[in-house]
Amino acid sequence: MNILKDKLKQYILDYLGENRLMTLATAENNTPWAASVMFAYDTDLNLYFISDPDTRKAQNLLNNPSVSVAINQHQKTPGKILGIQLEGTAHMLDKNKSQNELELFKKRFDWADDYLHDHELYKIKPEKIYYLDDELFGPGGREILVVK
């Protein structure tokens, strides 16, 4: 099934709006690392998260900005997969120059101010987003959105 790009983008935006937790995978020296982080997003499908810059994921990003992300939730119907996988790049933002992005995160998470004194804001720019929906596309079905 091949759906229109705008419709697929809306499915993705709706799903992002229903979820707040993602698994972020980074790597350094061919050693992968996955971490669960809370996220915000914008209408261009960029994702934002905060992290202590001394964490393993943040340190990995200094040398290798390539990331992958999985967003899913407990499915009400067994065997029916619904989720997002994406690949892209991530980097730390300057909080002083990224007020709009910071406000997106703070609007979604009212506790964010409690962490921003020692956490940094990061942006994930997706290159490909895989939208998985067995009910919409059939078993094992997915659509890929290439983000430019």
C-alpha positions, 0 to 999 in steps of 0.5 A: 500500500502506498499512501500519500506523503501528507497523509503518512506525515499526519499519521506520524504526527498523530502517533507522536502526539499519543506518545512521550517515551522513545528508545534512542540508540547511539553508538561509539566504537561499534558498541551500541547503546539504547536509552529511554528518553522523553521527547517532544516534536515539531511539525517538521518531525524533528524530535527533542529530548533533554539529557545530562551531557555526561550520560553515555548517550550524550557522550556517544553523540559527540563522536557519532551523531547517527541515531536510531529511534523506536517509539511504541506502546503496549498494544491492545490487540495482541499481534497488531504492531503499531509504532515508529522507527527512524534513523537520523542525526542528533546534536546538542542545541544551544539553549540560548539560541533555541528558545522555540525548541525549548518551549516545545519541550517545556510545554509537553513536560511541565517538570522540564525546568527542574532539570534544565540547570544541568541538562542540555537540549538535543535535536534529532533530525530524522532522515527516514521514518518507518511507520508500522501499522498492521491494521492499516497496512496488513501484517508486517506492513509499513510505510517509509517517509523520507524526510528532507 
